[in-house]
């Protein structure tokens, strides 16, 4: 049996309303991994049993996670710390609040987090439980004062599932008061939400089958009014629509006659999803792997940012064998199980949704109008003038650093160095005299694309090194790359006294567009761009003339 089939068949167990310890321990999903990470655990109570229960969830997401456990330490001295991809504070708050009030404890905790933040650039998760909503708000405000720190509320996970969090009868024997019933839920939350949201590039699109996935029945056999929208399928559609409203692209990938599917969405007023909710539609009898590849191309994203949902396990196996980067969920005949699998799929859940996330679907719809306009005009200047394009340059983007870190994490195609700077690393460079962090916002008369580019530069003698250069795929194809990059660099304070600008390059599986752009300025073939530093004379940037039909604004 293939590992893909094993993962699909494990979904009812993994994503049960209340997974059990025994059922999780009996799963064997194989050892296929596409990502290995390390986690430092700083704790004052046990986590080992939860980590053990989390293993099948890591295997489902094809993660291999090495946990480095520190000793029990209420003082959080971080003794013997080594570099890791993530720092996890696993805290029993009652051990502190039994001896002090919440205000004093939170003030002390902030000092310890500051020490850890100074020592580590990795994301930090503070996982604990609190006594009331007011303390929750105060804890959230506390972690927001430092970059790249997240609050994982253990209590809310159990409250939502109506499971008792604590069982003091087992505390001495197990090293933790967390109840046996709560542990599988927390294992799933840790493996499916908290760790992937802090470490992994997010899922950007859902590629959805139609028949027996979004409704019950087969359109071609049962007809428009014969397919059933069960309460479970309605809830699934509502959840999918909520994801779309948070900035996740929706694509319909169905083996059907297109006019029949269009008519289905036109006539079924009871469907929460509407035809216009889909940013891309592939309705034909073509191979679904090719269809999903076209969806990714149309949405300007990588296949590894696509989650494919289909009721046919054979289709899931075929697609993932041809496109192994694509994520996959089996749409169960009970749509409630599909919904829970979707709710818990790694890298789909996010710590927070930004304004730029929400703009994504509106901007993608505007792209169709932009492309139509491009076919009507032959002069690029006229095209941009008609769109009324505005670029806003910001050399002091302190309030946008979280968005810039998100852009570093997500961007694959126009990403020269592939450094994937974290929020703490960007904050460190923003505050350094020898470095500069800048960003660019793009908008036109059709849509506001939000922040679409980040540049991180560091001064080394007479060299200005561009350590990170990312442009969102949503901004590509409008012939603005030179203006976005060269104009921004030319106006950095560190540029004024440099002799040469060097771009750091790392070859990635999908960053050929960025390499091709740099190759043009190096006057070499794209495959001749070397890893490491590639220099462009200062005069090249000084002589650059931005596109005249674009309005340039500096903030």
C-alpha positions as CSV (number, residue, x, y, z in Angstrom):
1,X,0.0,0.0,0.0
2,X,1.4,3.4,-1.0
3,X,2.2,6.0,1.7
4,X,-0.3,8.4,0.1
5,X,-3.1,5.8,0.5
6,X,-2.0,5.2,4.1
7,X,-2.3,8.9,4.9
8,X,-5.7,9.2,3.3
9,X,-7.0,6.2,5.1
10,X,-5.7,7.5,8.4
11,X,-7.8,10.7,8.2
12,X,-10.9,9.4,10.2
13,X,-8.6,8.5,13.1
14,X,-6.4,11.6,13.0
15,X,-9.2,14.1,12.6
16,X,-11.9,12.5,14.8
17,X,-13.7,14.9,17.0
18,X,-11.8,13.4,20.0
19,X,-8.9,11.3,18.8
20,X,-7.9,8.6,21.3
21,X,-4.4,7.7,22.6
22,X,-4.8,4.0,21.5
23,X,-6.0,4.8,18.0
24,X,-3.1,7.2,17.4
25,X,-0.5,4.8,18.8
26,X,-1.7,2.1,16.4
27,X,-1.2,4.2,13.2
28,X,1.9,3.6,11.1
29,X,2.1,6.2,8.3
30,X,5.7,5.4,7.1
31,X,8.8,7.5,7.2
32,X,8.4,9.8,4.2
33,X,9.5,13.3,5.0
34,X,9.9,16.5,3.1
35,X,10.9,18.7,6.0
36,X,13.1,18.2,9.1
37,X,13.1,20.7,11.9
38,X,14.4,21.0,15.5
39,X,12.6,22.4,18.5
40,X,14.1,23.5,21.8
41,X,11.7,22.8,24.7
42,X,11.9,24.9,27.8
43,X,9.4,23.6,30.3
44,X,8.3,23.2,33.9
45,X,6.1,20.2,33.2
46,X,6.2,17.1,31.0
47,X,5.7,17.3,27.2
48,X,7.0,13.9,26.2
49,X,3.7,12.0,26.1
50,X,2.1,14.7,23.9
51,X,5.1,14.6,21.5
52,X,4.7,10.9,21.2
53,X,1.0,11.3,20.3
54,X,2.0,14.0,17.8
55,X,4.1,11.7,15.7
56,X,1.4,10.4,13.4
57,X,0.3,14.0,12.7
58,X,3.9,14.9,11.8
59,X,4.0,11.8,9.6
60,X,0.8,12.8,7.9
61,X,2.3,16.2,7.1
62,X,5.6,14.6,6.1
63,X,7.5,16.3,8.9
64,X,10.4,15.0,10.9
65,X,10.7,16.9,14.2
66,X,13.6,16.6,16.7
67,X,12.7,17.8,20.2
68,X,15.5,18.9,22.4
69,X,14.1,18.7,25.9
70,X,15.6,20.8,28.7
71,X,15.3,20.0,32.4
72,X,12.3,21.1,34.3
73,X,13.1,24.7,35.1
74,X,10.7,27.2,36.6
75,X,13.3,29.9,36.3
76,X,13.7,29.6,32.5
77,X,17.5,30.0,32.5
78,X,17.7,28.4,29.0
79,X,20.8,26.5,30.2
80,X,22.8,24.6,27.4
81,X,20.8,26.2,24.6
82,X,21.8,25.2,21.1
83,X,20.6,26.5,17.8
84,X,17.1,25.2,16.7
85,X,14.4,26.1,14.2
86,X,11.9,26.9,17.0
87,X,11.9,27.7,20.7
88,X,8.9,26.2,22.6
89,X,8.1,27.4,26.2
90,X,5.8,24.7,27.7
91,X,4.6,26.2,31.0
92,X,2.3,25.2,33.8
93,X,1.1,28.6,34.8
94,X,-0.4,27.4,38.1
95,X,3.1,26.8,39.4
96,X,3.8,30.5,39.1
97,X,0.3,31.9,40.0
98,X,0.2,29.9,43.2
99,X,2.9,32.2,44.6
100,X,2.4,35.5,42.7
101,X,-0.2,37.5,40.8
102,X,-0.6,37.5,37.1
103,X,0.8,41.0,36.6
104,X,4.1,40.2,38.4
105,X,4.4,36.9,36.6
106,X,3.8,38.3,33.2
107,X,6.3,41.1,33.8
108,X,8.9,38.5,34.8
109,X,8.0,36.3,31.8
110,X,8.6,39.3,29.5
111,X,12.2,39.6,30.8
112,X,12.9,35.9,30.2
113,X,11.4,36.1,26.7
114,X,13.6,39.1,26.0
115,X,16.7,37.1,27.1
116,X,15.7,34.2,24.8
117,X,14.9,36.6,21.9
118,X,18.3,38.1,22.2
119,X,19.9,34.7,22.1
120,X,17.8,33.2,19.3
121,X,16.4,34.3,15.9
122,X,14.0,31.4,15.8
123,X,10.3,31.8,16.3
124,X,9.2,31.4,19.9
125,X,5.9,29.8,21.0
126,X,4.6,30.3,24.6
127,X,2.2,27.5,25.4
128,X,0.3,27.7,28.7
129,X,-3.2,28.0,30.1
130,X,-4.7,31.0,31.9
131,X,-7.5,31.7,34.3
132,X,-9.8,34.1,32.3
133,X,-10.2,36.1,29.1
134,X,-8.6,39.2,30.5
135,X,-5.4,37.3,31.2
136,X,-5.5,35.9,27.7
137,X,-5.7,39.4,26.3
138,X,-2.8,40.5,28.5
139,X,-0.7,37.5,27.5
140,X,-1.3,38.2,23.8
141,X,-0.3,41.8,24.3
142,X,2.8,40.7,26.1
143,X,4.1,38.4,23.3
144,X,3.2,41.1,20.7
145,X,5.8,43.4,22.3
146,X,8.6,41.2,20.9
147,X,9.1,40.0,17.4
148,X,8.2,36.5,16.2
149,X,6.7,35.3,19.4
150,X,3.3,33.5,19.5
151,X,0.9,32.7,22.3
152,X,-0.6,29.1,22.2
153,X,-3.5,29.0,24.6
154,X,-3.7,25.4,25.8
155,X,-6.9,26.1,27.8
156,X,-8.9,27.3,24.8
157,X,-8.1,24.1,22.8
158,X,-9.7,22.0,25.5
159,X,-12.6,24.4,26.1
160,X,-13.5,24.3,22.4
161,X,-13.5,20.5,22.5
162,X,-15.3,20.4,25.9
163,X,-12.6,18.4,27.4
164,X,-11.2,18.8,30.9
165,X,-7.7,20.3,30.7
166,X,-6.3,19.3,34.1
167,X,-6.3,16.1,36.1
168,X,-4.3,16.6,39.3
169,X,-4.5,12.9,40.1
170,X,-2.0,12.1,37.4
171,X,0.4,15.1,37.9
172,X,2.9,13.3,40.1
173,X,3.0,10.1,38.1
174,X,3.3,11.8,34.7
175,X,5.1,15.0,35.5
176,X,2.2,17.2,34.2
177,X,-1.4,18.0,35.3
178,X,-2.6,17.9,31.7
179,X,-5.4,15.2,31.5
180,X,-5.1,12.1,29.4
181,X,-8.2,13.2,27.4
182,X,-6.6,16.6,26.6
183,X,-3.2,15.2,25.4
184,X,-4.3,13.9,22.0
185,X,-6.0,17.2,21.2
186,X,-2.9,19.1,22.2
187,X,-0.7,16.8,20.2
188,X,-2.9,17.5,17.1
189,X,-2.8,21.2,17.8
190,X,0.9,21.3,18.2
191,X,1.7,19.3,15.1
192,X,-1.0,20.6,12.8
193,X,-1.4,24.3,13.8
194,X,1.2,25.8,16.1
195,X,4.5,24.4,14.6
196,X,3.6,24.6,10.9
197,X,2.2,28.1,11.3
198,X,5.4,29.3,12.8
199,X,7.8,27.4,10.5
200,X,6.2,26.5,7.2
201,X,5.4,28.5,4.1
202,X,1.5,28.6,4.1
203,X,-1.0,26.8,1.9
204,X,-2.2,29.5,-0.6
205,X,-4.9,27.6,-2.6
206,X,-7.5,24.9,-2.3
207,X,-8.0,22.8,-5.5
208,X,-11.4,21.3,-4.9
209,X,-13.2,18.5,-6.7
210,X,-16.9,18.9,-7.1
211,X,-18.9,15.6,-7.1
212,X,-19.1,13.8,-3.8
213,X,-16.7,16.5,-2.4
214,X,-18.7,19.8,-2.3
215,X,-22.0,18.0,-2.6
216,X,-23.4,14.5,-2.4
217,X,-24.0,12.9,-5.8
218,X,-22.7,13.1,-9.4
219,X,-23.8,16.0,-11.4
220,X,-23.7,14.2,-14.8
221,X,-26.0,11.4,-13.4
222,X,-28.2,13.1,-10.8
223,X,-28.7,16.5,-12.4
224,X,-28.5,20.0,-11.0
225,X,-31.3,19.5,-8.5
226,X,-30.5,15.8,-7.8
227,X,-27.2,16.4,-6.2
228,X,-27.7,16.9,-2.4
229,X,-26.3,19.6,-0.2
230,X,-26.3,17.7,3.1
231,X,-25.9,19.7,6.3
232,X,-22.3,18.4,6.5
233,X,-21.6,19.5,2.9
234,X,-23.1,22.9,3.6
235,X,-20.9,23.3,6.6
236,X,-17.9,22.3,4.4
237,X,-18.8,24.8,1.8
238,X,-19.2,27.5,4.5
239,X,-15.8,26.7,5.9
240,X,-14.2,26.8,2.5
241,X,-15.8,30.2,1.8
242,X,-14.5,31.5,5.1
243,X,-11.0,30.5,4.0
244,X,-11.5,32.3,0.7
245,X,-12.5,35.5,2.6
246,X,-9.2,35.2,4.6
247,X,-7.2,35.2,1.4
248,X,-7.0,31.6,0.4
249,X,-7.4,31.0,-3.3
250,X,-10.1,28.6,-4.4
251,X,-9.9,26.5,-7.5
252,X,-12.5,24.1,-8.9
253,X,-10.9,21.0,-10.5
254,X,-13.7,18.7,-11.8
255,X,-14.3,16.1,-14.4
256,X,-17.5,17.5,-15.8
257,X,-19.0,19.5,-18.7
258,X,-18.2,23.1,-17.9
259,X,-21.6,24.6,-18.9
260,X,-23.3,22.0,-16.6
261,X,-21.1,23.1,-13.7
262,X,-21.7,26.8,-14.4
263,X,-25.4,26.2,-14.5
264,X,-25.2,24.2,-11.2
265,X,-23.8,27.2,-9.4
266,X,-26.2,29.6,-11.1
267,X,-29.3,27.6,-10.1
268,X,-28.4,26.2,-6.6
269,X,-29.1,29.2,-4.4
270,X,-28.6,27.0,-1.4
271,X,-24.9,26.5,-2.1
272,X,-22.8,28.8,0.1
273,X,-20.1,28.8,-2.6
274,X,-20.7,30.7,-5.8
275,X,-19.0,30.5,-9.1
276,X,-17.3,33.8,-8.6
277,X,-15.6,32.5,-5.4
278,X,-13.2,30.4,-7.5
279,X,-10.1,32.2,-8.6
280,X,-9.4,29.5,-11.2
281,X,-11.6,26.8,-12.7
282,X,-10.5,23.6,-14.5
283,X,-13.6,21.8,-15.6
284,X,-12.9,19.3,-18.3
285,X,-12.0,15.6,-18.8
286,X,-8.3,16.3,-18.8
287,X,-5.8,14.8,-16.4
288,X,-6.2,16.4,-13.0
289,X,-2.4,16.7,-12.4
290,X,-2.1,18.9,-15.5
291,X,-5.2,20.8,-14.4
292,X,-3.7,21.5,-11.0
293,X,-0.4,22.6,-12.7
294,X,-2.4,25.1,-14.8
295,X,-4.2,26.3,-11.6
296,X,-0.8,26.9,-9.9
297,X,0.4,28.8,-13.0
298,X,-2.7,30.9,-13.3
299,X,-2.6,31.8,-9.6
300,X,1.2,32.4,-9.9
301,X,2.0,30.1,-7.0
302,X,4.1,27.0,-6.6
303,X,2.4,23.5,-6.6
304,X,3.6,23.1,-3.0
305,X,1.3,25.9,-2.0
306,X,-1.8,23.9,-3.3
307,X,-4.0,21.6,-1.2
308,X,-6.0,19.2,-3.4
309,X,-9.3,17.8,-2.0
310,X,-11.0,14.9,-3.9
311,X,-13.2,11.9,-3.0
312,X,-11.3,9.6,-5.3
313,X,-8.2,8.2,-3.7
314,X,-7.0,7.1,-7.1
315,X,-7.0,10.7,-8.3
316,X,-5.1,11.8,-5.2
317,X,-2.5,9.1,-5.8
318,X,-2.2,10.0,-9.5
319,X,-1.8,13.8,-8.8
320,X,0.7,13.4,-6.0
321,X,2.7,10.9,-8.0
322,X,3.0,13.4,-10.8
323,X,3.2,16.5,-8.6
324,X,4.7,15.2,-5.3
325,X,4.8,18.8,-3.9
326,X,1.0,19.1,-3.9
327,X,-0.7,18.5,-0.6
328,X,-3.8,16.2,-0.5
329,X,-6.9,15.5,1.5
330,X,-9.4,12.7,0.9
331,X,-13.0,14.0,0.8
332,X,-14.8,11.4,2.9
333,X,-18.4,10.4,2.2
334,X,-19.1,12.0,5.5
335,X,-18.3,15.6,4.8
336,X,-17.9,16.3,8.5
337,X,-14.6,14.3,8.4
338,X,-13.5,16.3,5.3
339,X,-14.2,19.5,7.2
340,X,-12.2,18.5,10.2
341,X,-9.3,17.3,8.0
342,X,-9.4,20.7,6.3
343,X,-9.5,22.6,9.7
344,X,-6.4,20.7,10.9
345,X,-4.3,20.4,7.8
346,X,-0.8,21.7,8.5
347,X,0.1,25.1,7.1
348,X,-3.5,26.1,6.4
349,X,-4.1,27.5,9.9
350,X,-2.4,30.8,10.6
351,X,-1.6,32.7,13.8
352,X,-3.2,35.8,12.4
353,X,-4.8,37.1,9.1
354,X,-3.4,40.3,7.8
355,X,-5.0,43.0,5.6
356,X,-2.7,42.0,2.7
357,X,-4.0,38.4,3.0
358,X,-7.6,39.6,2.6
359,X,-6.6,41.6,-0.5
360,X,-5.2,38.6,-2.3
361,X,-8.4,37.3,-3.9
362,X,-9.6,40.8,-5.0
363,X,-6.2,41.4,-6.6
364,X,-6.3,38.0,-8.4
365,X,-9.7,38.9,-9.9
366,X,-8.3,42.2,-11.0
367,X,-5.5,40.3,-12.8
368,X,-7.9,39.0,-15.4
369,X,-8.9,42.6,-16.2
370,X,-5.2,43.6,-16.4
371,X,-4.4,40.8,-18.8
372,X,-7.4,41.7,-21.0
373,X,-6.1,45.3,-21.1
374,X,-2.6,44.1,-22.0
375,X,-4.0,42.4,-25.1
376,X,-5.7,45.7,-26.2
377,X,-2.6,48.0,-26.0
378,X,0.8,47.4,-27.5
379,X,2.7,50.2,-25.7
380,X,3.8,49.2,-22.2
381,X,3.8,52.8,-21.0
382,X,0.2,53.2,-22.2
383,X,-0.7,50.0,-20.4
384,X,0.6,51.2,-17.1
385,X,-0.8,54.7,-17.6
386,X,-4.2,53.2,-18.2
387,X,-4.0,51.1,-15.0
388,X,-2.9,54.2,-13.0
389,X,-0.1,52.3,-11.3
390,X,1.3,53.7,-8.1
391,X,4.4,52.4,-6.2
392,X,4.9,53.4,-2.6
393,X,8.4,53.1,-1.3
394,X,8.9,52.7,2.5
395,X,12.4,52.8,4.0
396,X,11.2,52.7,7.6
397,X,8.6,49.9,7.6
398,X,8.7,49.1,11.3
399,X,5.0,48.6,11.5
400,X,5.1,46.2,8.5
401,X,7.9,43.9,9.6
402,X,5.5,41.0,10.3
403,X,4.1,41.3,6.7
404,X,7.7,41.4,5.3
405,X,8.7,38.3,7.2
406,X,5.6,36.6,5.8
407,X,6.6,37.7,2.3
408,X,10.1,36.2,2.9
409,X,8.6,32.9,4.0
410,X,6.0,32.7,1.1
411,X,7.9,34.0,-2.0
412,X,9.5,31.3,-4.2
413,X,9.7,32.6,-7.8
414,X,11.2,36.1,-7.4
415,X,13.4,35.4,-4.4
416,X,17.1,35.7,-5.1
417,X,18.7,34.6,-1.8
418,X,16.1,32.3,-0.4
419,X,17.2,33.5,3.1
420,X,13.6,33.2,4.5
421,X,14.3,36.0,7.1
422,X,12.2,35.6,10.3
423,X,10.5,38.5,12.0
424,X,13.3,38.6,14.6
425,X,16.0,38.6,12.0
426,X,14.3,41.4,10.1
427,X,13.8,43.4,13.3
428,X,17.5,43.0,14.2
429,X,18.6,44.3,10.7
430,X,16.0,47.1,10.9
431,X,17.6,48.3,14.1
432,X,21.2,48.0,12.8
433,X,23.1,51.0,11.6
434,X,24.8,49.0,8.8
435,X,21.6,47.5,7.5
436,X,18.4,48.7,5.9
437,X,15.0,47.1,5.4
438,X,12.7,48.5,2.8
439,X,9.4,47.6,1.2
440,X,7.2,48.5,-1.7
441,X,3.5,48.7,-2.0
442,X,1.7,48.4,-5.3
443,X,-1.8,49.6,-6.2
444,X,-3.7,50.6,-9.4
445,X,-7.2,51.6,-10.3
446,X,-8.4,48.0,-10.2
447,X,-7.0,46.9,-6.8
448,X,-4.7,47.5,-4.0
449,X,-2.1,44.7,-4.0
450,X,-0.6,45.8,-0.7
451,X,3.0,45.2,0.2
452,X,4.5,43.2,-2.7
453,X,8.3,43.6,-2.2
454,X,11.0,43.5,0.5
455,X,14.6,44.4,0.2
456,X,17.2,43.8,3.0
457,X,20.6,45.5,2.4
458,X,23.8,45.4,4.5
459,X,26.8,47.7,4.1
460,X,30.2,46.0,4.1
461,X,33.0,48.5,3.3
462,X,32.3,50.0,-0.1
463,X,29.9,47.1,-1.0
464,X,26.2,47.2,-0.5
465,X,25.0,43.6,-0.3
466,X,21.4,42.8,-1.0
467,X,20.9,40.0,1.4
468,X,17.2,39.5,0.6
469,X,15.1,40.4,-2.4
470,X,11.6,39.2,-2.7
471,X,8.7,40.3,-5.0
472,X,5.3,38.7,-4.7
473,X,4.2,36.7,-7.7
474,X,1.1,38.9,-7.7
475,X,3.3,41.9,-8.9
476,X,5.1,40.0,-11.7
477,X,4.2,40.4,-15.3
478,X,3.7,44.1,-15.3
479,X,7.2,45.1,-16.3
480,X,7.8,46.8,-12.9
481,X,10.6,44.7,-11.5
482,X,13.4,47.2,-12.5
483,X,11.6,50.1,-10.9
484,X,10.7,48.2,-7.8
485,X,14.2,47.0,-7.2
486,X,16.6,49.5,-8.7
487,X,14.7,52.6,-7.6
488,X,14.4,51.3,-4.0
489,X,18.1,50.4,-3.7
490,X,19.2,53.7,-5.2
491,X,17.3,55.6,-2.5
492,X,18.6,53.6,0.4
493,X,20.9,55.7,2.8
494,X,23.6,53.0,2.5
495,X,23.7,53.3,-1.2
496,X,25.0,56.9,-1.2
497,X,28.6,55.9,-0.3
498,X,28.9,52.5,-1.8
499,X,30.9,51.6,-5.0
500,X,29.1,48.4,-6.0
501,X,25.8,46.7,-5.3
502,X,26.1,42.9,-4.8
503,X,23.1,40.6,-4.9
504,X,23.3,37.4,-2.8
505,X,22.0,34.4,-4.8
506,X,21.0,30.9,-3.9
507,X,19.7,28.6,-6.5
508,X,16.3,27.3,-5.6
509,X,13.9,24.9,-7.3
510,X,11.6,27.7,-8.4
511,X,13.4,31.1,-8.3
512,X,14.4,31.1,-12.0
513,X,12.4,34.4,-12.6
514,X,14.6,36.2,-10.1
515,X,17.8,34.7,-11.5
516,X,16.7,35.7,-15.1
517,X,16.1,39.3,-14.0
518,X,19.5,39.5,-12.4
519,X,21.1,37.8,-15.4
520,X,19.8,40.6,-17.7
521,X,21.6,43.2,-15.6
522,X,24.7,41.1,-15.4
523,X,24.5,40.7,-19.1
524,X,24.9,36.9,-18.9
525,X,22.7,34.0,-19.6
526,X,20.3,33.0,-16.8
527,X,22.1,29.7,-16.1
528,X,25.4,31.7,-15.7
529,X,24.2,33.4,-12.6
530,X,26.4,32.0,-9.8
531,X,25.5,31.3,-6.2
532,X,27.0,33.7,-3.8
533,X,27.5,37.4,-4.5
534,X,26.9,38.9,-8.0
535,X,27.9,42.6,-8.4
536,X,26.4,45.4,-10.4
537,X,28.4,48.7,-10.6
538,X,26.9,51.7,-8.8
539,X,26.7,53.6,-12.1
540,X,24.1,51.1,-13.4
541,X,21.7,52.1,-10.7
542,X,22.5,55.8,-11.0
543,X,21.7,55.8,-14.7
544,X,18.5,53.9,-14.3
545,X,15.3,55.7,-15.3
546,X,12.1,54.5,-13.8
547,X,9.0,53.8,-15.8
548,X,7.6,57.3,-16.5
549,X,3.9,56.2,-16.5
550,X,4.1,55.0,-12.9
551,X,3.5,57.3,-10.0
552,X,6.3,56.9,-7.4
553,X,5.7,57.9,-3.8
554,X,8.1,57.8,-0.9
555,X,6.9,57.3,2.7
